Amino acid sequence: MEFFKNITTNTIVLTPNRRLSATLHKRYQQYQLDQGLTTWQTPTILPVTIWIHQLFKEYADKTFSPIPLLLNTSQELLLWEKIILSTKDNEQLLRIAETAELARSAWSLLLQWQVDIEHTLFTSGEDCAALYQWVKAYQAICEKNQWIDTAVLPHYVMEKLTSREIIAPDLIITVGFTEHSPQLKTLFESCVNSGSTLTHLDGFSEESDCKRLNALDNEQEIQAMARWAKSLYAKNPHTMIGCVLPSLDKMRDRVAQIFSEIFATDDTYTVDNQNHFFNISAGKSLSHYPVIHTALQILSIQKKTLALEIFSHLLLTPFIGEAESERIQRAHYDLTLRANNKNIIHLDALLEQDCPLLAKRFQQFLNIIADNNVFLSYTSWANQFCNMLYALGWPGERSLNSEEYQVVESWLNLLSEFETLDQVGPSVNFQQALHHLKKMATHHVFQVQSPAAPIQVLGLLEAAGMPFDYLWVAGLDDIAWPPQPKPNPLIPKRLQRDLHMPHATAERELTFCKIITEQFQQSASIVIFSHAEKREQLELQPSSLIRMLPKIALDSLALANYIPPSARIFEAREKELFIDNQAPSVLAHEKINGGASVIKQQALCPFKSFAEWRLHARAMESPLPGLRATDRGKVIHKSLELIWNALQDQATLIALDKETLNTIIQNCVESALNTIPHSHREFKQYIALEKQRLMQLMLEWLAIEKQRPPFKVVSNEKSIPFTLGSLALNVRIDRIDELQDGTALLIDYKTGKHNDINHWFGDRPEEPQLPLYSLIEPLHATSITFAQVYAGEYGFKGISYDEIDIKGVKPIAMIKKANGLSWNEQLEEWRVTLTQLSHDFYHGIASVDPKDPDDTCTWCALQPLCRINETLEVAT
């Protein structure tokens, strides 16, 4: 580069961002090597903001005059937030922190464009008038305390340049700037007036071959960009390739995933973050990194109770003490809590036998939980935060990887910055301190350091003015480029329009984007501009700023071969194909706890029965507020059990007056509700509503029971050991009624409404419970029925050996599915069918064979284990 020849000892090269400064340093190094030099003086190449701060620091280090305190970003935001909270209209603001950021941005914009806050337009609206009040208060506070911020700093430096207290460099070269704000122009003028020579270099004018292309969607566009970059890298690993995306900050993780998959070698499916192929510039909020997310969750614990969602995260995270040593116990404890539908966890009641090391950690932690009402300095709260994290063993016992180590270091630096709030703010309580720390962690964008890479994935603004060998700029559709104007809502729009302030108008955005597009056209010898044809359901066209360029087809580019990981795995499926439908037979000491459900699952799908009752493979429960459907069903079962234990027979039910019956129902429902977990009983209002619902449900159901012929309840929730073939089961019959003729009616309560007796028949019955129960006492049990206890659709659905005068219970002769069999013949068929299913389960028949895949597999959680989709593919 020609301008490198002009760099002398007292020359400074200024850029709009750090990345361009680093690139110029690298190019200067190569320039000197090309000249045959082995040593040289490193030039001063800095982002303009860093240079201004450097001038201030150099002046502060050598002067004996009082120096104002230069506020950092966190201190500025704290001041703005405090000022906004002190105004009388702050009650109307729902998000004070966001408003403070907006006010700070408006203040910076006013200074950059040299707008006088006393301008009459600031009385033209409520928002503008509010900004006027806030700015005046902010100025007064800063003046009183001798503080300056980053927005005022250039003015301060200008004053010192004018008074010769700061010496300007001999030569200033600006490189890559799209525009200079009026404030920056004035600063440069001050340097010139002090004897500097100012030179502007707009870009790196190269003879460029610019083309445009379109992709089907954003996903295809990014994949093509990555494949193009990989192809160029394969030809020349030393070439500089730029990949530019307008919304990189919003889609960084997906972009990183695509590039990692495409640059993976044949025997891997991704590359790690420390690869040497590409570097993605956009960082993430510090709070989004798992180790910091865990830290913030720990600090948010201020009570001895905790929601399961948060506690579950703490159980499973590797970033607290003994997470590796106790990981099995903690995972099992999490499973237990979910199975019990525990929504609220009492930290002081953690069972030591479950997770003793974690229980000890939490005991130490609870002893140091801060008093919310105590007001302390930010430094004191920073120490308290560290103590709280230390008590729970953060960041964990295992060694941190490189990324985690850098993130933790950034967190410690953030705490140091947090302590500087003492310089501008009074003492605060715990919640206020934590609020500011969380806000700082959210706003702090952190990018993990990575080795230099030839492929740079950048956002639009940081790529503008950068030199490359090859450049691809994506996302330039007619909606995104130029973008919609976004004027600052606190500054009068007329003022923004007249002064052509950033994002003020569509014309301003068009002009700005046109300049950047022209810079891109001169930044590399080969430049590709692209856009997607569709975003969701929206049809897109190329931006007017690239429409005149020659169009090329995507398939005309030399793209590296790429097979998505899913396709690579799928193509290799035959290498992993292993079908094993035969499990070991049930062992002599093996206990099967499923009861009738074992037979039911064997009928629905043999593998499902094997996996659930022998491998104990089940989906993790998801706790819900209140009672789950299964919990409600258990309470209804228990209520009916207690009611019939009290009544014994229908005659007693009919004889009771309304008040007495209500009392019995109330007592039984209350007793049933006492069987639910204690954590749910704490929600008294909810339990009161559930009690009211259950009492009405019981009352309406018993009205149905009164309409039957006389009966006596001889068994309630009876548990019976029963051997079916070689399989020993323990079944529980909901209820057995003795009818007038001495026969028994077996009842299975159902709390849903979709119950079909046709599911009792066939060689794979979907509801085999009642047929199974009828085999226990075949001579006595001559009727079976569902008792559908469902509000608005109460009733019986069953069959019997003959007419028994119960609505919904039909004689077997009327059932088409029975195929004309008598009751005894049907019992024998059930015995054969169910014994065969029992035999298959006992002897390990575990084929992936759902009876009805559309129904059986829809809500089954075992698909990743049984791999039903791969099985179906092989079959076809």
C-alpha positions, 0 to 999 in steps of 0.5 A: 500500500502506497500510504505505508511509505509515508508513515513516520515516527510521529504518524498515526493511522486511524480506523473506525474499528479494531478489526481494520486496525489489526488488518493494517498492522498485518499488512504493514508487517508484510509490506516491510518483509517485502522490502527485505527488512527484518526489523522495523518500528511498529507504527501507531494504527488505532481505532479513532475512539482508542486514540482519543482515550489514549490522548486523554490518558497521556495528558492525565499522566503528565499534568499536575492539574486536576483531571476529571473522572472519565466515566465508563459505560456502566457508570454512565448508564447508572447515572442516566437510570438514577436521573430518570428514576428521580423524575416525576414521570418515571412511573409511566416508564415500564423499562427504566434500564432500556430508557436509560440506554436510549437517553445515553444514545441520544446524548451521544448523538447530540454531541456527535452532531453538535446539537444544542440541547437548548434548541427550541424543538426540544419543547415540541413533544413530551419525549423530547422535553423529557430528554431535555430535563434528563440532559440538564440534570446529567450535565449538572451532576457531571459538572458538580462532580467533575466527571466526563463521559465518552461522548464529551471526551472529544470536546475535552481533548479538543480544548487541550489541543487548542491550548497546546496541552496535548500535542497533535501528531505530525501526520494523521491518516484516516482509513476506511471511514464511511463518514465523519461526524461533525464532532470528529471533523472538528477534532481533526480541524483542531489537530490541523490548527495545531500543526498536523497534516490530515490525509483521508483514505476512503478505501482500497481501490482495486480492479474488482469483478463484481457479480450478484446472485440469488439463493432460495432462502437464507439457509442456502445463501449461508451454506453457499457462502461457506462452501465458496470460502472453503473452495478458495481456501483449499486452493490457497490457504493464505488468501484473505476471504471476507464473508459478510452478513448484515444480521450476523449478531442475531444469527451467529450460532446458526452461522457458526454451526453451518461453517463448522459443518461445512469445514469438517473433515470426512471423519468428523461432523464439525470443527471446534471453536479454536479452528484455524479456518475461519473466525466469526466476529460477532460475540454473544452477551456474557450472560448467554454463556452457560458458565455465567448463566449458572452464576447469575442463577446462583446469585438470584437465589434469595429464598429458601425455596426455589422453582424446580426449573432453576433447581433442575438446572443447578442439579445438572450443570457442571459449573457447581461444586462436586458436579462430576463426583455426584452427577449420577445422584443428582440426575436421579434426584432430578428424575425423582422430583419430576416424577413427584411433580415437585414445582417448588423445592425447599432448599433447607430440606434437601435430603442428604441421602440423595445428594449429600455433597450438594446438600452440604453446599446449599447449607453453607450457601443458605448461611450467607444469603444476604439481607435484602434490606441492607444497603452496602457499597458495590464493592461490598456486594461484589465480595458478597457475590463472590462468597455466594458463588464460592459457597456453591463451588462455582465454576465447578470441579472439572478443568475449564476448557479454553472458552470457559476460562476466557469467559470466567476471566471476562466475568472477573473483569466485569466484577471489577468494573461493577465495583467502579459504580461506587464512584458515581452511586450511593449504597444499594440493597442486594436486589438493586446491586444484582439488577445492575450486575445482570444488566452489565452482564447482558450488555457486555458482548464477549467474543472468545479469542481465536487464532488468526484465520484467513476467512473472516465472517463479519457484520456489515459495518465492521467489514466496510473498508476492510481489504480482502482478496475475495469478498461475499456480501450476503443478505442484500435484498430490497427490504434489508438493504437499505434498512428501514429508518430508525430515528432516535425517538427522544430527539426531534425528528425534524432536527434529525432530518435537517442535520442528516443524522444517522438512521433519521430518514429513508434518504439518509439510509439510502445514501449511507448504504450506497457509500458502503456498497461502493466500498465493498465493490473496491475491497477485493478483486472478486466480489459477490453480492447475494440475496435470498428469494424468500424469507418465510412467506415473503417474496424478496428482490435484490436491493436496488443498490446491486440490481445493476450488477451482472447476475450469475447462477449459484451453480456457476461457482466453484463450491466445495462438496458438502453433505449435511451431517444428517445425510452423511449419517443416513447414508452410512446407516447400513454400516450401523444396521443391527436388528435385535428383536430378542431380549433375554428371558425374564430372570428368576430374581427379576421383579416386574412391577407393571401389572396389567400395563405390561400386557397392554404395552406388549400388545401395543408394541413389544419393544415398548413393553420391554423398554419401559418395564425391563430397561426402565426407559421412560420420558422424564416428567415435566412438572406442571403447576397444580396437579397433572392429569395422572395426579387428578386420576389418582385423587379421583380413584382414592376418593371413590375408594374411600367413599365406597369403603364408607358406604359399602353398598347401594342401599346405604347410598340411597338411604342417606340424606343429602346433607349426610352424603355431602359430609361423607363426600367432603371428608373422603375428598379431603382425605384423598387430597391429603395424599398429594405431595405436600408442595401442592397442598401449600397452594390453598386456593388451588386446592380449595377449587380442586376440592370443590370440583371433586365434590361436584364430580363425586356427587354427580357420579353417585347419582349415576350409581343410584340408578343401577339395580342393587349391588354391594361393593366387596372390594376396593383397589384390591391388589392381587398376585396373579401368574399368567403363563410364566409371568408373575404379576401384581394386579390392582382391580379398581372395584368389584361389585356383587350383584343380586344374583351373586355374580361379580361385576369388575369395574375399571375407573376411567377419568377420560372420555375416549373409552371403547370396549372394542379395544378388549378384543383381537390378538393384540387388545389395546385395553387388556386390563379388564379381560385380564382381571376376569381371568382371576376368578372366571367362575365368579366374575361374569361382567366387566365394565369401564366406569367413565367418571368424566363431567358431562359424560358419565356412564358405564361401558361394558359387557356381561354374560347376560342382561344385567340391567345396567345402562351401557353394559351389554350382553356379550351376544350383542357385541360384534367383536365377540364374533358370536362367542359365549361368555365362557368361550370369550374368557377362553379366547382372552386366556389364550391371547393374554397368555401368549402376550405374557409368554412373549414378554417373559421370553424377551420378544421385543420387536419394534412392531407397533400395532398402529404406528400412527396412534402408538408412536405419536406420543411415544418418547422411545423413538430415539431408542427404538429408531422406528423411522430407520426400521420403516426405511429398511422395510421399504 
